[in-house]
Amino acid sequence: MAKIFIFIGVIFIIIGLLLYFFKDFPLFHLPGDIVIKKENFVFYFPITSSILISVVLSAIFYIISKIMQ
């Protein structure tokens, strides 16, 4: 079980580094993401990106659970 947590942590670190170094990463600029820009205000709600991440993570955890049985 500890190996799984370490593996997941390493994956999160890699994803974090990719997002840090590639700031124009197209994941959070998908059609369907809500962006409201005013003079002194920017509101950004990544609804499409959140759904995509949720589906991918659900698939990953489903595959991991089937492998662990």
CORLINBEL-V34808 format. One line per field, one symbol per residue. ss: DSSP state (@ for helix, = for strand, . for the rest). A space follows every 10 residues. Layout:
ss: ???
//
This chain:
ss: .@@@@@@@@@ @@@@@@@@@@ @....@@@.. ...====... .====.@@@@ @@@@@@@@@@ @@@@@@@@.
//
